[in-house]
Amino acid sequence: MIVAGLVLAGLAAALHVYIFWLESFVWTTRARAVFGTTEQEAAATRELAFNQGFYNLFLAVVTTVGIVMTAIGAVGSGLAAAGPALALAGAGSMAAAALVLFVSSPGKRGAALKQGTVPLLAVVVLAAGLVL
């Protein structure tokens, strides 16, 4: 189960790298269709989206570092809990951010579900694998 949880966490990290690219590099072009913004809205929120994109990237990085640490065998070393803890922290933060979006923006609930389902599954499966 740990492997399945790590795979799900990796998929969640990949999704957040994609969101980073949308928000930080193509916000006023390609991302407009994805997020449903007008040219004026995209221009007005460009700096905010750029910053938000990096938040998504950092969550992906934390999750990926946790996956790699777990996969290379930090278990058995003095870092046995660090890899899974980082993977859970990153994926858990992704799921929590999606929950905030779901609750605060009813019109964006579909996006929140797309953004948060895989990280939530990663947390549940990885935690179950660590406990069992």
Secondary structure as GFF3:
##gff-version 3
##sequence-region A 1 132
A	DSSP	alpha_helix	2	25	.	.	.	ID=ss1
A	DSSP	alpha_helix	30	35	.	.	.	ID=ss2
A	DSSP	alpha_helix	39	44	.	.	.	ID=ss3
A	DSSP	alpha_helix	46	71	.	.	.	ID=ss4
A	DSSP	alpha_helix	82	104	.	.	.	ID=ss5
A	DSSP	three_ten_helix	106	108	.	.	.	ID=ss6
A	DSSP	alpha_helix	109	131	.	.	.	ID=ss7
###
